[in-house]
Amino acid sequence: MTTPTTTTNFAVNGQGVFIFENHESTIEIQLYDTTSNNVLIFEIITEHVNVHKYNPEESKYEPCIDPNNRTGINLLPGAYYWISLNAQTQQIYVGVGEPRLDTVIYQYQFAASEKSYLESLDIIRYHTDVTTPIRILKDPITRAVPLLVRDTDHLSMLDIAKGAYLPKANLSLTSQKLHNCISGERFVLDDDDFPHFSDAIEQSIATPGLWCYEKLQSKSREFNPDHPNLLETYLRITLGENNGESPGIPYVMEIWPKQHYSPIHSHAAASAVIRVLHGSINVRLYPFLCAKKDGIEPFGTAVFKKDDITWISPSLNQTHQLINTSDEQTCVTIQCYMYEEPDTQHYDYFDYLDEDGNKQKYEPDSDMDFVAFRELMQQEWQASNP
């Protein structure tokens, strides 16, 4: 019996990223042109990746061998895959998890003379019973993606040449909107009206009977009802209302006491911009959300300090864990989420891993509205510091 197949297309001939899930221990994907004379066949098995290029002049397939390729199908739950084609640089990549250089398991460099061959490829064929497309990206994978965002006035030519920062202009229009809302000079925690806001938060966290202390105690079972863990808690102070454009209220001030952390979690394929308002936060990045205890290690870590801005897209930086590693200072961040325009699913949960490594759903909630929280912190501060 013939396995059913179907096709889809890259937006531009010869370039793009095909991201997909697979439900069997073998993957077969074909890239070809309208004449079917130019064909690349990708076969991914447990041990390695096999790629063959069809030679129409000799009517045979030739292997494209990556001598460093030592792995293929990932059997851990939650794994997904991607193939990147770049005719301009004559490169192909195969990876597991988020489409980025950090997750590449196979790469191959074609000769410059094969550029026109690769430029003709625009059709993707896959088996419908085992392969499920996630999305197709227009641009291929080319270089490491910076985590820090900077706007025009803070970028030099050297920054662009080295790829040290992501220009704000390179964010999606949705993320640019979020960035414009929270990146201004007046968007600060300690302002002229309440210069001790951060001190008041620190006091409230450290003092039994005050609101932050008691709220954190009450949240110790939030992610693991059977395993209370005070360190796996943080506070969510929301700004505004949920307009149906984001998972939960789009603007959330998150408060991370010393040594507190989140579970490993993903972000509903939403875009996001995150700014540190006070202290610093450590972020561990994962290729995918693996529903198995001790499943995968992070592929990268980063530390963001006061006024640093980082980002999340539907394809990148989606799965992470936030940790305040400081022994001295609470961290406060502003997290801003919004679905991209093409997103009609609006998955309203953050998936996370519980104590046993099982994937659970968390519906983003609010511990208190920002205006009410700020007034409460002022009252607590004034009561202790008349």
ZAKETOR-543278 format. One line per 4 residues: number of its first residue (from 1); for each residue x, y, z of C-alpha. Coordinates in Angstrom, 2 decimals. Example, Ala and Ser with C-alpha at 12.3 -4.5 7.8 and 13.67 -1.06 7.14 Angstrom:
# ZAKETOR-543278
1) 12.30:-4.50:7.80  13.67:-1.06:7.14 $
***
This chain:
# ZAKETOR-543278
1) 0.00:0.00:0.00  1.40:3.39:-1.01  1.86:5.90:1.79  -0.18:9.06:1.04 $
5) 1.80:12.21:0.34  1.03:15.86:-0.21  2.98:18.98:-1.11  3.44:22.55:0.01 $
9) 5.73:25.32:-1.21  8.43:27.66:-0.04  7.46:31.33:-0.38  10.63:31.96:-2.42 $
13) 12.30:29.48:-4.74  15.49:28.05:-3.28  15.14:29.31:0.26  13.17:28.83:3.46 $
17) 12.73:26.64:6.51  10.24:23.78:6.74  9.33:23.06:10.39  7.40:19.89:11.13 $
21) 6.50:17.14:13.59  6.96:13.47:12.79  5.21:10.47:14.33  7.35:7.56:13.17 $
25) 10.98:6.49:13.53  11.79:7.45:9.94  11.34:10.79:8.18  11.35:11.29:4.43 $
29) 11.02:14.77:2.93  11.60:15.72:-0.70  12.45:19.14:-2.11  12.11:19.44:-5.88 $
33) 11.31:21.76:-8.79  8.32:21.85:-11.14  10.04:19.55:-13.66  11.03:16.99:-10.98 $
37) 14.51:16.92:-12.55  16.10:18.66:-9.57  15.42:16.78:-6.34  16.82:16.59:-2.81 $
41) 15.67:13.67:-0.67  16.03:13.91:3.11  15.83:10.70:5.12  16.18:10.98:8.88 $
45) 16.50:7.80:10.90  17.53:7.23:14.52  21.27:7.00:13.84  21.82:9.77:11.27 $
49) 20.56:11.94:8.42  20.81:10.82:4.79  20.50:13.39:2.00  20.68:12.55:-1.70 $
53) 20.76:14.91:-4.68  19.37:13.73:-8.00  21.74:14.13:-10.94  19.50:14.40:-14.03 $
57) 22.46:14.13:-16.44  23.43:10.70:-15.11  19.93:9.72:-13.92  21.11:8.77:-10.44 $
61) 21.09:10.01:-6.83  24.32:11.18:-5.24  24.85:11.23:-1.43  25.45:14.54:0.38 $
65) 27.48:13.39:3.36  28.08:15.39:6.52  31.00:13.58:8.24  30.05:15.18:11.58 $
69) 26.47:13.95:11.58  26.06:11.40:14.37  22.37:11.62:15.21  18.96:11.68:13.58 $
73) 15.46:11.07:14.96  15.05:12.26:18.54  12.86:9.80:20.44  12.10:12.16:23.32 $
77) 8.49:13.37:23.55  7.97:16.89:22.23  10.74:16.75:19.60  10.13:18.37:16.24 $
81) 12.33:19.01:13.21  13.31:21.52:10.57  15.04:21.67:7.19  16.67:24.89:5.95 $
85) 17.48:25.52:2.28  19.66:28.46:1.24  20.51:28.63:-2.45  22.35:31.94:-2.02 $
89) 25.01:30.34:0.18  24.49:26.82:-1.23  23.84:25.41:2.28  21.31:23.03:3.77 $
93) 20.73:22.33:7.46  18.66:19.81:9.38  17.86:20.38:13.04  15.79:19.22:16.00 $
97) 13.69:21.73:17.93  13.83:25.47:17.36  15.23:26.39:13.91  18.63:27.91:14.75 $
101) 22.30:27.04:14.45  22.32:25.82:18.07  20.07:22.86:17.18  21.67:21.73:13.88 $
105) 22.35:17.99:13.57  23.28:17.92:9.87  24.77:20.46:7.45  26.07:20.33:3.91 $
109) 27.84:22.83:1.67  27.19:22.49:-2.07  29.55:23.81:-4.71  28.95:27.36:-5.95 $
113) 28.18:25.91:-9.39  25.09:24.22:-7.92  23.40:27.49:-6.98  20.98:27.45:-9.93 $
117) 20.05:23.84:-9.12  19.15:24.80:-5.55  17.37:27.98:-6.69  14.91:25.90:-8.67 $
121) 13.67:23.97:-5.62  10.36:25.25:-4.28  8.09:22.23:-3.67  8.09:20.24:-0.42 $
125) 6.63:16.73:-0.42  5.96:14.80:2.79  3.96:11.82:4.04  0.65:12.98:5.46 $
129) 0.15:10.04:7.82  3.37:10.61:9.78  4.49:14.21:9.12  2.61:17.31:10.33 $
133) 3.81:20.75:9.16  4.14:23.39:11.87  5.12:26.40:9.76  7.26:27.50:6.83 $
137) 9.67:30.40:7.28  10.58:32.60:4.33  14.20:33.18:5.36  16.76:30.37:5.75 $
141) 18.98:29.84:8.77  22.20:31.81:8.31  23.78:32.91:11.60  23.38:32.85:15.36 $
145) 20.42:34.92:16.50  21.17:37.70:19.06  19.01:37.71:22.18  19.38:41.39:23.06 $
149) 17.31:43.99:21.21  18.52:47.52:20.51  16.85:50.41:18.77  18.36:52.59:16.05 $
153) 19.96:55.17:18.33  21.96:52.50:20.17  23.31:50.52:17.20  26.72:51.01:15.59 $
157) 27.99:49.68:12.27  30.19:47.26:14.20  27.14:45.95:16.09  25.42:45.15:12.80 $
161) 28.53:43.61:11.25  29.11:41.33:14.24  25.43:40.51:14.75  25.83:41.48:18.38 $
165) 22.28:42.75:18.79  18.93:42.28:17.12  17.82:45.62:15.65  14.34:46.57:16.79 $
169) 13.45:46.96:13.11  14.06:43.21:12.63  11.35:42.30:15.11  7.93:41.48:13.69 $
173) 5.48:44.39:13.53  3.63:42.85:16.47  6.81:42.73:18.58  7.79:46.24:17.50 $
177) 4.45:47.45:18.86  5.17:45.78:22.20  8.72:47.12:22.23  7.53:50.68:21.63 $
181) 5.20:50.43:24.61  7.78:49.37:27.21  11.16:50.67:26.03  10.79:54.36:26.87 $
185) 12.91:56.26:29.39  9.92:56.87:31.67  8.92:53.19:31.78  10.70:52.58:35.08 $
189) 9.94:51.00:38.43  11.26:53.75:40.74  9.90:57.10:39.56  9.65:60.57:41.13 $
193) 6.25:59.80:42.65  7.42:56.57:44.29  11.24:56.40:44.33  11.19:53.51:46.84 $
197) 8.95:51.17:44.82  11.66:48.51:44.45  12.61:48.86:48.15  8.96:48.43:49.10 $
201) 8.74:45.24:47.04  11.88:43.86:48.70  10.43:44.70:52.13  7.08:43.11:51.28 $
205) 8.76:39.89:50.13  10.94:39.63:53.23  8.35:40.48:55.89  5.78:37.95:57.19 $
209) 2.31:39.46:57.16  2.98:41.76:54.20  1.30:41.05:50.88  4.19:39.74:48.72 $
213) 5.41:37.37:51.45  1.97:35.91:52.07  1.08:35.66:48.37  4.27:33.78:47.57 $
217) 3.56:31.36:50.42  0.08:30.71:49.00  1.51:29.97:45.53  3.92:27.23:46.63 $
221) 1.64:24.54:45.13  0.76:26.43:41.95  2.82:24.31:39.55  3.08:21.11:41.59 $
225) 0.04:20.60:43.86  1.57:17.47:45.43  5.05:18.94:45.85  4.98:22.43:47.43 $
229) 8.02:24.47:46.42  8.33:28.07:47.57  11.30:28.71:45.29  9.23:27.80:42.23 $
233) 7.04:30.88:42.65  6.92:34.39:41.28  4.34:37.19:41.28  2.31:38.29:38.24 $
237) 1.16:41.92:38.41  -0.90:42.76:35.33  -1.32:46.04:33.46  -4.58:46.55:31.58 $
241) -7.10:44.02:30.31  -7.15:40.88:28.17  -8.35:41.93:24.71  -8.17:38.43:23.24 $
245) -4.86:39.17:21.49  -2.56:37.35:23.89  -2.27:34.39:26.28  -3.60:36.16:29.37 $
249) -3.31:39.93:29.91  -0.64:41.16:27.47  1.40:43.29:29.91  2.62:41.53:33.05 $
253) 5.13:42.75:35.64  6.77:39.65:37.07  8.55:39.69:40.42  11.30:37.12:41.02 $
257) 12.60:36.95:44.60  16.18:35.81:45.28  16.82:32.23:44.07  13.24:31.84:42.78 $
261) 12.58:30.34:39.37  9.91:29.24:36.92  9.32:25.70:35.67  10.57:24.98:32.16 $
265) 7.77:26.30:29.98  6.78:27.43:26.47  4.81:30.47:25.33  1.79:29.43:23.25 $
269) 3.54:30.33:19.95  3.03:34.01:20.83  5.46:36.83:20.25  6.85:38.60:23.28 $
273) 9.20:41.35:24.42  10.75:41.25:27.90  12.52:44.11:29.68  14.34:43.92:33.00 $
277) 13.21:46.75:35.29  15.21:45.84:38.39  17.99:43.37:39.20  18.91:40.65:36.72 $
281) 17.48:37.37:35.44  19.13:34.20:34.18  17.46:32.45:31.22  18.02:28.86:30.12 $
285) 16.96:28.16:26.53  15.68:24.73:25.42  15.22:23.38:21.86  11.72:22.07:22.68 $
289) 9.51:21.30:25.66  10.41:17.70:26.47  7.70:15.94:28.47  10.07:13.67:30.32 $
293) 11.93:14.19:33.57  15.58:15.08:32.93  14.81:14.92:29.20  17.10:17.50:27.59 $
297) 19.72:20.02:28.57  19.48:23.72:27.63  21.40:24.64:24.49  22.21:28.09:25.82 $
301) 21.99:30.45:28.79  21.89:34.22:29.04  21.84:36.82:31.80  19.79:39.98:31.33 $
305) 20.35:42.98:33.57  18.44:46.21:34.23  17.09:47.81:31.02  18.09:44.88:28.81 $
309) 15.34:43.87:26.37  15.00:40.40:24.87  12.37:38.81:22.65  10.34:35.72:21.74 $
313) 8.90:34.82:18.34  6.53:31.97:17.40  9.62:30.00:16.27  12.45:31.14:18.54 $
317) 13.14:31.48:22.28  9.76:29.86:23.00  10.90:27.31:25.58  12.90:28.51:28.55 $
321) 13.30:28.68:32.30  13.79:31.93:34.21  15.92:31.94:37.37  16.93:34.76:39.68 $
325) 20.33:33.45:40.72  21.07:36.45:42.93  21.44:36.07:46.70  21.06:39.81:47.20 $
329) 18.38:41.34:44.98  14.86:40.66:43.70  14.42:40.82:39.94  11.46:42.60:38.34 $
333) 10.65:42.21:34.64  7.91:43.40:32.32  6.67:40.64:29.99  4.57:41.61:26.97 $
337) 2.79:38.96:24.88  0.73:39.09:21.70  -0.32:36.64:19.00  0.86:37.39:15.48 $
341) -1.81:38.38:12.92  -1.81:34.99:11.09  -2.37:33.11:14.38  -5.99:31.96:14.45 $
345) -5.46:29.23:17.07  -4.93:31.52:20.09  -3.71:28.76:22.39  -4.33:30.48:25.73 $
349) -1.97:28.42:27.91  1.69:28.21:28.76  2.73:24.55:28.73  5.16:23.65:31.49 $
353) 6.88:20.63:33.02  5.86:19.61:36.52  8.07:17.98:39.17  7.71:14.58:37.49 $
357) 8.49:15.85:34.00  4.88:15.71:32.80  3.58:18.44:30.50  0.87:20.53:32.12 $
361) -1.21:23.54:31.10  -0.96:26.85:32.94  -3.54:29.52:32.19  -1.80:32.89:32.69 $
365) -3.49:34.66:35.58  -3.10:37.85:37.61  -2.08:38.10:41.24  -3.10:41.77:41.33 $
369) -3.70:44.74:39.06  -0.67:47.04:38.81  -2.43:50.21:40.03  -3.77:48.43:43.11 $
373) -0.40:46.75:43.73  1.52:50.02:43.53  -0.87:51.67:45.99  -0.56:48.70:48.36 $
377) 3.26:48.85:48.23  3.11:52.56:49.03  0.88:51.88:52.02  3.15:49.11:53.32 $
381) 6.25:51.26:52.81  4.77:54.32:54.53  3.59:52.21:57.47  7.17:51.02:58.04 $
385) 8.89:54.26:56.98  6.60:57.11:58.13 $
***
